[in-house]
Amino acid sequence: MSLFEGGIAILGLALITLVTRAFFLYPERDLPLPGWLQQGLRYAPLAALVAVVAPEIFMTQGRFIDTWVDARLPGVVAATAYYLWRRDILGTIVSGTLVMLAFRLGLGW
Amino acid sequence: MTGTALGIAAWGLLTGIAMAKSELALPLALLMSLIVFAGSAQLAALPLLAGGAPLWVIWATALCVNLRFVIFSAGWRRYFGTLPRGQRLRMAYFAADLNYALVLKRFPVPPATSQSVPYFWGGVSLNFPAWHLPSLIGLLVGDRIPTQWGLGFAGSLALLGLTYAMLHDRATWIAAAVAGAAAVATFALPLRLNILVAIAAAVVVGLLIDHTTQRAAQPEEDLT
């Protein structure tokens, strides 16, 4: 991706963030929110996150991983366990990263 | 408030490192860090930008990740809807997740008062540097960290943590599982279309669950 194209993409990202944050705040009059949209909005952000994360965790170069010897897996297990224990995102990131590093650098997974 | 600012700072640092680790050119990473001001959208867009996905796929993904702000903006309107339009737009740019949580906690009853507006800007003045400074530091020093450590994984874990925070009932768990399976199963599609397939599948499944269980179990839908 060229610098110019990347710049356009990033300006668009900034604009999208502003538009979504201002969506109901900016108009002068109240906008009605249809019921099905309200319900669908519950799932779209969640799905977008999972769709980005799942391949990053379970795939290597476009293929589903076929081995347990992958440092990402214990990392995800540790992160998940920490989240269930503490419900804290920061600790989830730190614990998962440390476990992944321990397996990758210590055991060479 | 300092505790949450520390969390924001660590999150900003990790986002900066993830950006330094991606294939994104430094000027672009700096530009993104400075003007986008939305951590989860930045992390989601990162692999797409680095992999040269088409613009509309990048934007559609960010739009979906940011959809929660549309819901928040309906909440903000109840607080600040009577202020001048220019001021509302300025507030919207700075209205991150943390500020929403803080204002909601401090002022449970909506209408804007002489206190809630300064409180909002006070929160922003803490949140904004707490995000940007560590983010820039991570961006500039992240390159010194060897690639084989795979620290970009921290970015995936950050998104994973955000995902867990959104799972609060059976319907959201099932929708997430469907989205994950669909994204992996259709990964071979061009243009990262697997993301859009996953979103469509999860929304359809989620709405189906809502419409089949709503009347029996939960007459009042909790919109969060």
Contacts between the chains, C-beta under 8 A, distances in Angstrom:
chain1	res1	chain2	res2	distance
A	1	B	49	6.5
A	1	B	50	7.9
A	1	B	52	4.6
A	3	B	25	6.3
A	3	B	27	6.5
A	3	B	28	6.5
A	5	B	55	7.4
A	6	B	24	7.2
A	6	B	25	6.8
A	6	B	28	4.3
A	6	B	49	6.4
A	7	B	28	6.7
A	7	B	31	6.5
A	8	B	55	6.8
A	9	B	45	7.6
A	9	B	49	6.0
A	9	B	55	5.5
A	9	B	58	5.3
A	9	B	59	7.5
A	10	B	28	6.3
A	10	B	31	5.2
A	10	B	32	4.7
A	10	B	35	7.0
A	10	B	36	6.6
A	10	B	49	7.8
A	11	B	35	7.5
A	12	B	55	6.8
A	12	B	58	7.6
A	12	B	59	5.2
A	13	B	32	6.9
A	13	B	36	4.9
A	13	B	38	7.7
A	13	B	41	6.3
A	13	B	42	7.5
A	13	B	45	5.8
A	13	B	58	7.3
A	13	B	59	7.1
A	13	B	62	5.2
A	14	B	35	4.4
A	14	B	36	4.9
A	14	B	37	7.5
A	16	B	41	7.4
A	16	B	59	6.0
A	16	B	62	5.2
A	16	B	63	5.4
A	16	B	66	6.1
A	17	B	36	5.9
A	17	B	37	6.5
A	17	B	38	4.4
A	17	B	41	6.2
A	17	B	62	7.5
A	17	B	66	5.8
A	17	B	69	7.3
A	17	B	93	8.0
A	18	B	89	7.8
A	18	B	92	6.5
A	18	B	93	5.5
A	20	B	63	7.0
A	20	B	66	4.1
A	20	B	67	6.7
A	20	B	69	4.1
A	20	B	70	5.2
A	20	B	73	7.3
A	21	B	66	7.7
A	21	B	69	4.5
A	21	B	72	7.2
A	21	B	73	5.9
A	21	B	92	4.4
A	21	B	93	6.7
A	21	B	95	5.1
A	22	B	73	6.2
A	22	B	88	7.2
A	22	B	89	5.8
A	22	B	92	3.6
A	22	B	93	7.7
A	23	B	69	7.3
A	23	B	70	4.5
A	23	B	73	4.6
A	23	B	74	7.8
A	24	B	70	6.9
A	24	B	73	4.2
A	24	B	74	4.2
A	24	B	76	7.4
A	24	B	77	5.0
A	25	B	73	4.7
A	25	B	76	4.8
A	25	B	77	5.0
A	25	B	80	6.7
A	25	B	81	7.0
A	25	B	88	5.1
A	25	B	89	7.9
A	25	B	91	7.2
A	25	B	92	5.2
A	25	B	95	7.9
A	26	B	85	6.9
A	26	B	88	6.0
A	26	B	89	5.8
A	26	B	92	6.5
A	28	B	85	7.0
A	30	B	77	7.6
A	33	B	74	6.6
A	36	B	207	7.1
A	38	B	221	7.8
A	38	B	223	5.7
A	39	B	206	7.5
A	39	B	207	5.8
A	39	B	210	5.6
A	39	B	221	6.8
A	39	B	223	8.0
A	40	B	203	4.9
A	40	B	206	7.4
A	40	B	207	6.2
A	41	B	67	5.5
A	41	B	68	7.7
A	41	B	70	6.8
A	41	B	71	5.9
A	41	B	223	7.8
A	42	B	171	7.9
A	42	B	172	7.1
A	42	B	206	6.4
A	42	B	223	6.8
A	42	B	224	7.6
A	43	B	171	7.9
A	43	B	172	7.2
A	43	B	175	4.7
A	43	B	202	5.0
A	43	B	203	4.8
A	43	B	205	7.8
A	43	B	206	3.7
A	43	B	207	7.5
A	44	B	64	5.1
A	44	B	67	5.1
A	44	B	199	5.6
A	44	B	202	7.5
A	44	B	203	5.7
A	45	B	64	6.2
A	45	B	65	5.9
A	45	B	66	7.7
A	45	B	67	4.9
A	45	B	68	4.9
A	45	B	166	6.9
A	46	B	163	6.6
A	46	B	166	4.7
A	46	B	167	7.5
A	46	B	172	6.1
A	46	B	175	6.2
A	46	B	176	5.6
A	46	B	179	7.0
A	46	B	202	6.8
A	47	B	64	7.2
A	47	B	175	6.4
A	47	B	176	7.2
A	47	B	178	7.9
A	47	B	179	3.8
A	47	B	198	5.5
A	47	B	199	4.3
A	47	B	201	7.6
A	47	B	202	3.4
A	47	B	203	6.6
A	48	B	44	6.6
A	48	B	61	6.0
A	48	B	64	3.6
A	48	B	65	4.8
A	48	B	67	7.8
A	48	B	195	6.7
A	48	B	198	7.9
A	48	B	199	5.7
A	49	B	40	7.0
A	49	B	44	6.9
A	49	B	65	6.4
A	49	B	159	5.3
A	49	B	162	5.9
A	49	B	163	4.7
A	49	B	166	7.4
A	50	B	163	5.7
A	50	B	176	4.9
A	50	B	179	4.2
A	50	B	180	4.7
A	50	B	183	6.7
A	50	B	198	6.8
A	50	B	202	7.5
A	51	B	179	5.3
A	51	B	180	7.3
A	51	B	182	7.4
A	51	B	183	3.8
A	51	B	194	6.6
A	51	B	195	4.3
A	51	B	198	3.6
A	51	B	199	6.4
A	52	B	43	7.9
A	52	B	44	4.8
A	52	B	47	7.1
A	52	B	61	7.0
A	52	B	159	6.2
A	52	B	183	7.7
A	52	B	195	6.6
A	53	B	156	5.6
A	53	B	159	4.7
A	53	B	160	5.4
A	53	B	163	6.3
A	53	B	180	7.6
A	54	B	179	7.6
A	54	B	180	3.8
A	54	B	181	7.8
A	54	B	183	4.9
A	54	B	184	5.3
A	55	B	183	5.9
A	55	B	184	5.8
A	55	B	187	5.5
A	55	B	194	7.5
A	56	B	47	7.1
A	56	B	153	7.8
A	56	B	156	4.4
A	57	B	156	6.1
A	57	B	160	7.4
A	58	B	184	5.9
A	59	B	184	6.4
A	59	B	187	6.3
A	62	B	187	6.2
A	62	B	188	6.9
A	64	B	184	6.5
A	71	B	150	7.1
A	72	B	150	7.7
A	72	B	153	6.2
A	75	B	153	6.4
A	75	B	157	7.0
A	76	B	157	7.6
A	76	B	160	7.0
A	79	B	157	5.1
A	79	B	160	6.2
A	79	B	161	7.0
A	80	B	160	7.8
A	80	B	164	7.5
A	83	B	161	6.1
A	83	B	164	4.8
A	87	B	165	7.7
A	89	B	7	7.6
A	89	B	11	7.6
A	89	B	158	7.1
A	89	B	161	3.7
A	89	B	162	6.4
A	89	B	164	7.8
A	89	B	165	6.3
A	90	B	7	4.9
A	90	B	10	5.3
A	90	B	11	6.7
A	90	B	161	7.9
A	92	B	157	6.4
A	92	B	160	7.1
A	92	B	161	4.0
A	92	B	164	7.2
A	93	B	10	7.8
A	93	B	11	7.8
A	93	B	14	6.2
A	93	B	154	5.7
A	93	B	157	4.7
A	93	B	158	5.1
A	93	B	161	5.9
A	94	B	10	7.8
A	96	B	153	7.7
A	96	B	154	7.8
A	96	B	157	4.3
A	96	B	160	7.5
A	97	B	151	7.0
A	97	B	153	6.5
A	97	B	154	4.7
A	97	B	157	6.2
A	100	B	150	6.8
A	100	B	153	5.6
A	101	B	149	6.3
A	104	B	148	7.6
A	104	B	149	6.8
A	104	B	150	6.2
A	105	B	149	6.9
